[in-house]
Amino acid sequence: MQCEKQMIHQKSAEGEQIQQEQIRRRKRAEELARQVMQLARDNIVVNMRFLDAALSRLKAEARGGLDGAASDGSGLYYEPFWLLKKYQEEPGYPVRLYLHVLLHNVFHHSYEYEEKEGELWNLAADAAAENVILEMNLPMGMLESDAEARNKLHYLKEDAGALTAEKIYRYLKNNPMSPEEKGQWSRLFCRDRHIYWKEQERFEITQEQWKKISERIKADIKSFSKDKNSSESLERNLAEATRDRYDYGDLLRRFTVMGEDMQVNDEEFDYIYYTYGLSEYGDMPLIEPLEYKDAKKVREFVIAIDTSASCRGEIVKEFVRKTYSILKGTEHFFQKINVHIIQCDSDVRSDTKISCQEDFDAFLKEGKLKGFGSTDFRPVFAYVDKLRAEGEFENLKGLIYFTDGYGVYPPQMPDYDTVFVFLDDNHERPEVPAWAIPVVLDEEEIEGMAVEEAAEAKWEEV
């Protein structure tokens, strides 16, 4: 009996000793991992000073049970034993991990997650972040798979264009990958798990706060222009992350004027007196409803289409359909309207007047694109001024110009709102005048808003 008690006591002591040893190992691993991440952070600060503002908002922290690393916008969380194993296998991995997660936040990848297909967006965001890092060519963050990753990204760039997450995502949607290809992408580009991207309501740092950080990085890159660790892809991704985003429908609602609309004004109609009169005097109501009410609806504006060689085909047609669908779907038309659709390259090529829905339908069915020369924006504004002088417009609210942005802008500000709608964000494009509103719509946005029930246009280029 005494012997059994001794054995139980001995096992208990051994179990406690094992537990204490595990705690010591865990603490030791956490301390070593902390030092590794601190060293990685220091390397980034020394070699890429323009990232110091972003690094100050992203704290590295050990977190058990992750089986990897993840970020929620304010912290970079890692499993210590996993990190030390990666560090032992490839000493550059912690730097690569820190940069990868940092760029996800600087480019706002997590904040776009809910609007995209999760699996494809994960792949696209990882590839975009890795492409920027590989362009920086950092010796302290190199991995054995870099050569294979560079080769893959080289061919991807030829097919997708500038490697922002948005462009890669669009490419992946249009070119489905096999499970084997997805596995290869994950092996080459994935560094962290995006498990917290679905929980944006818990993020301590908002997208607007990260946008301010991204804007500071853009400014700091210019200050540190001698740094060799900047890259073209970094600047392109920053431009995408910091560009102002406008709701095209909201912008159209800016082009509204007050006018009388032929419909019952329920807000000024008293049904009590109306029904009382009917009950007491038969068919004689004591009050009649007002037939008119003031409503903000589109009456007069101009849609200008740049028909130079770079703006042609289906995308122009879809833009017109998008504008048409927003106006029609939100009931922003008066019964009679005055909209001019002007086509212009280096000169005004056509002007189609739209005074009712039937005119718009006819334009979609029979419209022809004309031009395809060089671009000059000035003729449209001069032509609109001529129409105003002739009395064609009573109260022109604004002009929407769909273009690639490469052209000569008017030197003077018109006395109506002007929006330049661009198909894609391009920092090489000439700067828009301060009086104009620049809006960037990508092909996915335009195609996604096209109206299925709209009459099929039979467009031809002449």
C-alpha positions in Angstrom: 0.0 0.0 0.0 2.8 2.4 0.9 4.6 1.4 -2.3 1.5 2.3 -4.4 1.2 5.7 -2.7 4.9 6.4 -3.4 4.4 5.5 -7.1 1.3 7.8 -7.4 3.2 10.6 -5.7 6.2 10.0 -8.0 4.0 10.1 -11.1 2.3 13.3 -9.9 5.6 14.9 -9.3 6.8 13.8 -12.7 3.6 15.2 -14.4 4.1 18.5 -12.6 7.7 18.6 -13.6 6.7 17.9 -17.3 4.1 20.6 -17.1 6.6 23.1 -15.7 9.1 22.2 -18.4 6.5 22.8 -21.1 5.7 26.2 -19.6 9.4 27.0 -19.5 9.8 25.9 -23.1 6.8 27.9 -24.1 8.1 31.0 -22.5 11.5 30.5 -24.0 10.0 30.0 -27.4 7.9 33.2 -27.0 10.9 35.2 -26.0 13.0 33.9 -28.9 10.2 34.5 -31.3 9.7 38.0 -30.0 13.4 38.7 -30.6 13.2 37.3 -34.1 10.2 39.5 -34.9 11.9 42.5 -33.4 15.0 41.9 -35.5 12.8 41.6 -38.6 11.0 44.9 -37.7 14.4 46.6 -37.2 15.6 45.4 -40.6 12.6 46.8 -42.3 12.9 50.2 -40.5 16.6 50.5 -41.5 16.1 49.5 -45.1 12.6 51.0 -45.8 12.2 54.2 -43.7 9.0 55.1 -45.6 7.3 52.3 -43.8 7.9 53.5 -40.2 4.4 55.0 -39.8 2.8 51.7 -40.8 5.1 49.6 -38.6 4.2 51.7 -35.6 0.5 50.7 -36.0 1.2 47.0 -36.5 2.4 45.3 -33.3 3.8 41.7 -33.5 2.4 39.5 -30.8 2.6 35.7 -29.9 -0.7 33.9 -30.0 -1.1 30.2 -29.5 -3.3 27.9 -31.6 -2.9 29.8 -34.9 -0.7 27.2 -36.7 0.7 30.1 -38.6 0.3 33.9 -38.6 -2.6 36.3 -39.0 -3.5 40.0 -38.7 -6.7 41.9 -37.7 -5.4 45.3 -38.9 -3.7 46.3 -35.7 -1.7 43.2 -34.7 0.5 40.6 -36.4 -0.2 37.4 -34.5 2.0 34.4 -34.8 2.5 31.0 -33.2 6.0 31.0 -31.6 7.0 27.4 -32.3 5.8 27.7 -36.0 7.7 31.0 -36.4 10.9 29.6 -35.0 10.7 26.5 -37.2 10.2 28.8 -40.3 13.2 30.9 -39.1 15.4 27.9 -38.7 14.5 26.7 -42.2 14.8 30.1 -43.9 16.3 33.0 -41.9 14.6 35.5 -44.2 11.1 34.3 -43.5 10.3 36.6 -40.5 11.1 39.7 -42.5 9.1 38.4 -45.4 6.1 37.6 -43.1 6.3 41.0 -41.5 6.4 42.8 -44.8 3.7 40.7 -46.3 1.2 41.3 -43.5 2.1 45.0 -43.4 1.4 45.4 -47.1 -2.0 43.7 -46.8 -2.9 46.5 -44.3 -1.3 49.3 -46.3 -3.2 48.2 -49.4 -6.4 47.7 -47.4 -6.8 44.1 -48.6 -8.7 42.9 -45.6 -11.3 45.7 -45.9 -12.3 44.5 -49.4 -12.8 40.9 -48.4 -16.6 41.0 -47.9 -17.1 42.4 -51.3 -15.2 39.7 -53.1 -15.2 35.9 -53.5 -13.1 34.9 -50.5 -10.8 32.2 -52.0 -9.9 34.2 -55.1 -9.4 37.5 -53.2 -7.0 35.7 -50.8 -4.9 34.4 -53.7 -5.0 37.8 -55.5 -4.1 39.8 -52.3 -1.2 37.4 -51.5 0.2 37.6 -55.0 0.0 41.4 -55.1 1.8 41.7 -51.8 4.5 39.2 -52.8 5.0 40.9 -56.2 5.8 44.2 -54.4 8.3 42.5 -52.0 10.0 40.7 -54.8 10.4 44.0 -56.8 12.1 45.5 -53.7 14.7 42.8 -54.0 15.5 42.7 -50.3 18.5 40.4 -49.4 17.3 40.0 -45.8 13.9 38.7 -46.9 14.8 36.3 -49.6 13.3 32.8 -49.8 14.2 29.7 -51.8 11.0 29.8 -53.8 11.6 33.4 -55.0 12.9 32.4 -58.5 9.8 30.3 -59.1 7.5 33.0 -57.8 9.1 35.7 -59.9 8.7 33.6 -63.0 5.0 33.0 -62.2 4.4 36.7 -61.6 6.2 37.6 -64.8 3.7 35.7 -67.0 0.8 36.9 -64.8 1.8 40.5 -65.5 1.8 39.9 -69.2 -1.8 38.7 -69.0 -3.3 40.8 -66.1 -1.4 44.0 -66.5 -0.3 46.0 -63.4 -0.3 43.6 -60.5 -2.7 45.2 -58.0 -4.9 42.8 -56.0 -8.0 44.2 -57.9 -6.5 43.4 -61.3 -5.3 40.0 -60.3 -8.7 39.2 -58.8 -10.4 40.2 -62.0 -8.0 38.0 -64.0 -8.6 35.0 -61.7 -12.4 35.4 -62.1 -12.1 35.4 -65.9 -9.5 32.6 -65.9 -10.5 29.9 -63.4 -7.6 27.8 -62.0 -7.5 24.1 -61.2 -7.0 22.9 -57.6 -3.4 22.1 -58.5 -2.8 25.7 -59.7 -4.4 27.1 -56.5 -2.2 24.9 -54.4 0.9 26.2 -56.3 -0.2 29.8 -55.7 -0.7 29.2 -52.0 2.8 27.7 -51.8 4.5 30.5 -53.6 2.6 33.5 -52.3 0.7 32.7 -49.0 2.5 33.8 -45.8 -0.4 34.4 -43.4 -3.9 33.1 -42.7 -6.7 35.5 -43.4 -9.0 34.2 -40.7 -9.7 37.6 -39.2 -10.6 39.3 -42.4 -14.2 38.2 -42.0 -14.5 40.1 -38.6 -13.9 43.7 -39.8 -16.4 45.0 -37.1 -13.8 44.0 -34.5 -10.9 45.8 -36.2 -9.3 48.4 -33.9 -8.0 50.4 -36.9 -10.4 51.5 -39.5 -9.9 51.6 -43.3 -9.8 55.4 -43.2 -7.0 55.3 -40.6 -5.0 52.9 -42.8 -5.7 55.1 -45.8 -4.1 58.0 -44.0 -1.1 55.8 -43.3 -0.9 54.8 -46.9 -1.1 58.4 -48.0 1.8 59.2 -45.7 3.8 56.4 -47.2 3.2 57.8 -50.7 4.6 61.1 -49.5 7.5 59.5 -47.7 8.5 57.5 -50.8 9.1 60.8 -52.6 11.2 62.1 -49.6 13.2 58.9 -49.7 13.4 58.7 -53.4 17.1 57.7 -53.2 16.0 54.4 -51.5 16.4 51.6 -53.9 13.8 49.5 -52.1 10.8 51.3 -53.5 9.1 49.7 -56.6 6.7 50.5 -59.4 4.2 48.0 -58.1 4.4 49.5 -54.6 3.4 52.9 -56.0 0.7 51.4 -58.2 -0.8 49.5 -55.2 -0.6 52.6 -53.1 -2.4 54.6 -55.8 -5.2 52.1 -55.8 -5.4 52.0 -52.0 -5.5 55.8 -51.6 -7.7 56.9 -54.6 -11.0 58.5 -53.7 -13.9 56.2 -54.4 -17.2 57.7 -55.5 -20.5 56.0 -55.9 -21.4 56.7 -59.5 -25.1 56.7 -58.7 -24.6 59.3 -56.0 -22.7 61.5 -58.5 -25.5 61.3 -61.0 -27.8 62.5 -58.2 -25.7 65.6 -58.0 -26.9 66.5 -61.5 -30.5 67.3 -60.4 -32.7 70.4 -60.5 -35.9 71.3 -58.8 -38.9 71.1 -61.0 -42.7 70.3 -60.9 -43.5 66.6 -61.4 -47.0 65.6 -62.4 -48.0 63.3 -59.5 -50.0 63.5 -56.4 -48.3 65.3 -53.6 -49.0 63.0 -50.7 -46.9 65.1 -48.3 -49.3 68.0 -48.5 -52.6 66.1 -48.8 -54.9 65.7 -45.8 -56.9 62.5 -46.2 -59.1 63.3 -43.2 -60.9 66.2 -44.9 -61.0 64.3 -48.2 -62.7 61.2 -46.7 -65.0 63.3 -44.5 -66.3 65.2 -47.5 -67.0 61.9 -49.3 -68.9 60.4 -46.4 -71.0 63.6 -45.7 -71.7 64.9 -49.2 -71.4 61.8 -51.4 -68.9 62.3 -54.2 -67.9 65.8 -53.1 -64.5 65.8 -51.2 -63.8 68.9 -49.1 -60.2 69.0 -50.5 -58.5 67.9 -53.7 -55.0 66.6 -53.8 -52.3 68.8 -55.3 -51.3 67.4 -58.7 -47.8 68.8 -58.6 -44.9 68.6 -56.2 -41.4 69.8 -56.3 -39.0 66.9 -56.9 -35.2 66.7 -57.7 -34.9 65.0 -61.0 -32.5 65.1 -63.9 -33.6 67.6 -66.5 -30.5 68.7 -68.4 -27.0 67.4 -68.6 -24.3 66.2 -71.0 -22.6 62.8 -71.4 -19.4 63.2 -73.4 -17.7 60.0 -74.8 -14.1 60.0 -75.7 -13.9 58.0 -78.9 -10.2 58.1 -79.3 -8.4 54.9 -80.3 -8.0 53.8 -76.6 -11.7 54.2 -75.8 -13.8 51.9 -78.0 -15.9 48.8 -78.1 -18.0 47.0 -75.5 -16.7 49.0 -72.5 -18.1 52.3 -73.9 -21.4 50.6 -74.6 -21.6 49.3 -71.0 -20.8 52.7 -69.6 -23.7 54.2 -71.5 -25.9 51.4 -70.3 -24.7 51.9 -66.7 -25.6 55.6 -66.8 -29.0 54.8 -68.4 -29.8 52.1 -65.9 -29.0 54.3 -62.9 -31.2 57.1 -64.2 -34.0 54.9 -65.2 -33.9 52.6 -62.1 -33.9 55.4 -59.6 -36.7 57.4 -61.4 -34.5 60.4 -61.9 -36.1 61.3 -65.2 -38.7 64.0 -65.8 -41.3 63.1 -68.3 -39.4 65.3 -70.6 -35.6 65.6 -70.4 -32.8 67.3 -72.3 -29.7 65.1 -72.3 -27.0 65.4 -75.0 -24.7 62.4 -75.7 -21.7 63.9 -77.5 -18.9 61.8 -79.1 -15.6 63.5 -79.5 -11.9 62.6 -80.1 -10.0 65.6 -81.4 -13.2 67.2 -82.5 -17.0 66.8 -81.9 -18.1 63.9 -84.1 -21.8 63.5 -83.2 -24.4 64.9 -80.8 -27.5 62.8 -79.9 -30.3 64.6 -78.1 -32.3 62.6 -75.7 -35.7 64.0 -74.7 -37.5 60.9 -73.5 -36.9 57.2 -72.7 -37.7 56.2 -76.3 -34.8 58.3 -77.5 -32.4 56.6 -75.1 -33.7 53.2 -76.2 -33.2 54.1 -79.9 -29.7 55.4 -79.1 -28.7 52.1 -77.5 -30.1 50.1 -80.4 -28.8 52.2 -83.3 -25.9 54.2 -81.8 -22.6 54.2 -83.7 -19.2 55.1 -82.3 -17.4 57.7 -84.4 -13.9 59.1 -84.2 -10.9 57.1 -83.0 -8.3 59.8 -83.5 -6.3 61.7 -80.9 -8.0 63.2 -77.8 -8.8 66.9 -77.1 -11.3 67.7 -74.4 -11.7 71.4 -75.3 -14.0 71.0 -78.3 -16.7 69.4 -76.2 -16.7 72.3 -73.7 -16.7 74.9 -76.5 -19.6 73.0 -78.2 -21.6 73.0 -75.0 -21.0 76.7 -74.5 -22.3 77.2 -78.1 -25.5 75.2 -77.3 -26.0 77.3 -74.2 -25.6 80.5 -76.0 -28.2 79.3 -78.6 -30.7 78.6 -75.8 -30.5 74.8 -76.0 -30.1 74.5 -72.2 -32.1 76.4 -69.6 -30.4 75.0 -66.5 -27.5 72.8 -67.4 -26.5 71.0 -64.3 -23.4 69.2 -65.3 -21.2 67.2 -67.8 -19.9 63.7 -67.5 -16.9 62.9 -69.6 -16.0 59.2 -70.1 -12.3 59.0 -71.2 -8.9 57.5 -70.7 -7.7 60.8 -69.5 -5.0 61.4 -72.1 -5.9 64.7 -73.7 -5.8 68.5 -73.5 -8.0 69.9 -70.7 -9.7 73.3 -70.9 -7.7 76.1 -69.2 -10.8 77.6 -67.5 -13.4 76.2 -65.2 -16.9 76.0 -66.6 -19.8 77.2 -64.5 -21.4 73.7 -64.2 -20.2 70.6 -62.5 -17.8 68.4 -64.5 -16.9 64.7 -63.8 -14.2 62.9 -65.7 -14.9 59.1 -65.5 -11.8 57.0 -66.1 -11.8 53.3 -66.9 -8.7 52.6 -64.8 -6.5 54.2 -62.3 -3.2 55.2 -64.0 -0.7 57.5 -62.2 1.0 58.2 -65.6 -2.2 60.0 -66.8 -2.1 63.8 -66.9 -3.4 65.4 -63.8 -7.1 66.4 -63.8 -7.7 70.2 -63.3 -8.6 71.1 -59.7 -12.2 72.1 -60.8 -13.0 68.7 -62.1 -14.2 65.6 -60.2 -12.1 62.5 -61.2 -13.9 59.1 -60.8 -12.3 55.7 -61.5 -14.5 52.8 -62.6 -12.9 49.5 -63.4 -14.4 47.1 -66.0 -15.9 44.9 -63.3 -17.9 47.8 -61.9 -19.2 48.8 -65.2 -20.0 45.4 -66.4 -21.6 44.5 -63.1 -24.0 47.4 -63.3 -25.1 46.8 -66.9 -28.8 46.4 -67.3 -29.8 43.0 -68.5 -33.2 44.1 -69.7 -31.8 47.0 -71.7 -32.2 46.8 -75.4 -29.3 45.0 -77.1 -27.2 47.6 -78.8 -26.1 47.0 -82.3 -23.0 49.2 -82.2 -20.6 49.4 -85.0 -17.4 51.4 -85.3 -17.2 53.8 -88.3 
